[in-house]
Amino acid sequence: MTKAAEKTPEAVKAVLKKPHRHKGIEYPAGAEVTLNKGQAERLSRREVI
C-alpha cells in the first residue's frame, strides 16, 4: 500500500476485472489495488473493478 493510500480516510481495496494502466504502470486483471471512493466509483462505472 502506498503512503497516499494510507493517509486516505476512505481507502477501499478492489480487484481489477480488466487490465488497467495508471501513470504508465500496467496493472494486470486480478491485481488488488487500494483506491479512494472517487477512484473506485469511476473505475466501477467503466467496469474495470
Secondary structure, DSSP 8 states (H G I E B T S, - for coil): --HHHHH-TT-EEEE-SS-EEETTEEE-TT-EEEE-HHHHHHHHHTT--
